[in-house]
């Protein structure tokens, strides 16, 4: 029995390189939004983000956070940093 394109798409396994690319794109977009929102430089926003546990989780591909968009990533960052100061 032949497999359909849909079956192939469902069973597709991303490579680590593809996962990393997705993670970097989401991170860049989240950091841009964060910098604009906080009225800080991109570099400062990037430093804050890369110092967070969210950054570590993003590049731990088992968490699959790399599949999420930048809005989710920024929400997760906000949630984690609010818990740290609460």
PyMOL commands that set and color helices and strands:
alter all, ss='L'
color gray80, all
select helices_A, chain A and resi 5-10+16-38+42-50+53-58+61-63+65-67+70-85
alter helices_A, ss='H'
color red, helices_A
deselect
rebuild
show_as cartoon
